[in-house]
Amino acid sequence: MERAGAAQTPDDSGELIVLFIEGEASVRVAGLHASPGLTTRIHDRMMQGMRFTLCLVLLLCAACAMKPPAQEMSDARSAIKTAQQLPGGDNASKADRYLQSAEQALDQAAEAMRAEQYDRARNKALEARRNAQEAARIKQSNK
């Protein structure tokens, strides 16, 4: 018993003909014939390629996340040094509290770096920079 069906491709550039012969499918695309085994192998190969690509992307993302936050640490140190060099104003004690908090956060970031907890180190370094910048803002607003 032979049944055949045909469907046009979306851009009408070729015709996809699927022949069903005794329970087996055979595919003919634009005059090329592909057996069921071949289409299965092509599909398996495509899936293998997609799995490989996904693993590669995940590996690259993990590698980026594992990078030590050297730039963030440097930025925090620089912000603290800048804030320390500014003259104090009326709210010097408030600015000093922010500076002290920045230095503590930087110390915690350094500890996290030694423990290779890079996400925590990055967050603490960013916190240190924010606190140092706030201290500098307070000092500058009271000139």
Summary of the structure (lengths in Angstrom):
residues: 143
radius of gyration: 31.9
end to end distance: 95.1
largest distance: 96.4
contacts: 382
relative contact order: 0.11
helix: 65%
strand: 16%
